[in-house]
């Protein structure tokens, strides 16, 4: 069961991590030439991805506590 849980968490983390990776790369490369609204859009994407990952972790911890 733990292996399946880890697999699920890993799968759930892939998309948000890719969003964070791409957005930070773009901001680092082009942030100084973009309009501020474009930079803010990428920052919001990063924030949403972090919130999504946090939600998954909280659910896993709740599930782990219930299993104890």
N, C-alpha and C positions, 0 to 999 in steps of 0.2 A: 504494500500500500504506500509506503514512504517513497519507493522508487517511482510509482505512478504520480504521486504528488509533486516530487521534484521535476519530473518530466513536464507536467502541466505548468508549473511555475516557470520553468525554463522557456517553454513555448510562449507563455504570456509575457515574458520579459523581452523576447526578441524584437517585436515591433516597436515598443517604446524606446528601447535602447538604440535601435536604428534611427528613429526620429531624433533622438538626442544627438547621436553621432553626426548625422547629416546637418542638422540645424547649427550645431556648434562649428562644424567645418565651414559652412557657408558664412556664418557670422565672422569667423576668423579671417576668411579670405576676402569677403566683400562688404562686411559691415561698415567699413569706413567710407564706402562709396554709395551705399544704399540710402534711400529715404528712411526716415526714422520709423515710419509706419511698417515698412517691410521688416526692419529689425525687430520691432515689437511683435509682429506676427510670429517670427521664429522663436522669440522668447516665450510667447504663449504656448507654442507647440512643445517646447521643452518643459514648461510648467505642467501642462496636461499629461505629458508622458510620465513625468515623475509622480504625479498624483495617481495615475493608473497603476504604476509599479507599487506605490505605497498601499493602494487598495488591495492588490493581490497579496502582498506580504501580510497585511492585517488579516485577511481571510484565512491565509495559511496558518498564521499563529492562533487564530480562534479555533481552527480545525484541530490543530495540534493539542491545544488545551482541552478540547472536548474529548480527544482520544485518550488523554491521561487518566 
